[in-house]
Amino acid sequence: MTGLLGALLPAVPLVAGLLGLLLPPAPRQPATGVEGGDRARRVAVVLGVAGAAGALALAVALLVTVDEPRETSTTWVDLGGLTVTLGVRLDGAAALVAVAVAAVALAVQVYSIGYLRRGPHDDVDVDHRYPPYAAQISLFTAAMLLVVVAGDLVMLLVGWEVMGLCSYLLIAHDRRLPAAPAAAMKAFLVTRVGDVGFLLGIALLGVSTGSFRIADVLAHDHSTATLTAAGLLLLAGVAGKSAQFPLHTWLPDAMAGPTPISALIHAATMVAAGVYAVARLYPLFTAAPVTLTVLGVIGSITLLLGALAATAQDDIKRVLAWSTVSQLGYMTGALAVGSPSAALFHLLTHAAFKALLFLAAGAVIHAVGTTLMSEMGGLRRSMPVTFWCTVVGLGALAGVPPLAGFWSKDGVLTVAEAAGREGTGPAPSWVGWLVWLAGLAGVAITAWYAGRLLLRAFFGEPRLPLVRPHDPPAVLRWPVLLLAVPAALLGLAGFVGAFADRLRFATVPVAGAEDALVHLGPGLLLPLVLLLVGAGLVLLGWRRDPAADPAAALGPLRPLFARAFRLDDVQHALVVRPVRALARAARTGDEVVVDGAVEGSGRAASGLGAGLAALHRAALPRAAAGVLAGALLIGLAAALIGGSR
């Protein structure tokens, strides 16, 4: 029964997505805010919501029934020493992540019903393309759920790559915006760079094991060199999907897509896949500590880079995007110091409060018609529901007790401090200290930019006096309200034994690391002090001049942070320009050398034929003249001879 539930989990949204793709696009409607009543759109709504709701029901049933790890599989391809299987690998952690994925997908599907048809103030007005949009969300959901339950690395790779395709399609959904197709292409190409390594890592493990079945791969006695090489290759894919340095640059630009898609990507699908994949294959990484050392360094850099970049953004969605980059650094840091459970706990709480924040930001954008915080202000009075939901989301993001992010972030800091102090983690102790120090700095910085977002958008005087904002209609409001509940309370679930037991699916080398899920860490006071310092600094600057942007206090660092240390420029100079130059050289070589040789030989043959034809045409008259002249000579000779007689 459990195996059937696991198989149906990705199948239900997959069927909904495939059926949705068969629907014709709805006819174009003028931006009047009135639903066109097109039948295809109504069917697409039913399919999208039903697929997500069905997946959520199955995930909850799976969570209730799974009490120990279970696996079912059947051989699909046998190449004589190398097999690919079809099956599922289920445990409590998979069930919890599946519930989070399906819940966020359902919220996004419901929210999109209103968001994509509400009129000229939306960041998209493409009602006629709603059916493929809803179908692509269903396929996106199915792909992530396949990654969650896959019992074979090849099947996991299928879900992994389908997510990349769906992200490309959904980010570029509003093709009228020049930034959307460019952002989609960037997301696709940057993640593909990492996915090449991910594919090679899976191939190396499969060839080494003789099977791609995850249980066989984990049980096989690999050499350290094989595990190190495979682990580093897999981390390339993780860095791409989960936006880790240096492959993080696609995620902020992906904000050109519809806001509900931003919520889906940041909370439940793409960025969660990399963290979950490492947790799924964690014994392989612990057997090759070099990989976790690399992951710890990358995670720490990503944590600080994302937090600092978020401090200077004016676009509300880019603030949230960079905060996702930073929070992913906490998750990879927890993996590096030896606690996949702490990483997944933060993944779950982050899914709740980040989905809440993006959908609340969508409500703000819908109300004021802009994503720029410099054009907002004073919204707390006109949008009280959105304001309080945003307060909950930002509080959870910053780690304000007793909201969800407080418990999960404290868990990460606790295991990092334990790994550094006791040196019992799979990576060297200095990695634990690095993650801990970066995490502490991240607490203060996060509190600062979260406070800045709240003050700039909701306090002060309105900076668009002609706009009359209001809380969104029910179809947009209820998903936000419902997501506020886990964002506020999910952290307390760490005190519930059943919840913690379902996260404890792997052997954790750090002594007492799992206790971080249910107990406060000994260094709790310092993060709280840093939280107050960050919040206090932004509030102090705002109180001095409520009309000023607190980011002005960054001084000359502000442009540097706003451009995220110009790493996009570095990437452009080191990768994009050389690739374009190579492409131009290849094109020139193709046109001059290859095409030139082919076309030149053709021209030479044509010229030779033309010359021969000319000679032939010239020879005929000469031959005729010769024959005539000869005939005349013969006739003349005959006449002369006859006359002489």
PyMOL commands that set and color helices and strands:
alter all, ss='L'
color gray80, all
select helices_A, chain A and resi 2-21+39-65+92-115+127-149+153-171+179-209+214-219+224-241+250-256+259-267+270-280+282-286+289-310+316-337+340-368+373-375+379-382+384-398+404-422+429-458+474-495+497-503+514-517+525-544+550-554+557-562+564-644
alter helices_A, ss='H'
color red, helices_A
select strands_A, chain A and resi 70-78+83-90
alter strands_A, ss='S'
color yellow, strands_A
deselect
rebuild
show_as cartoon
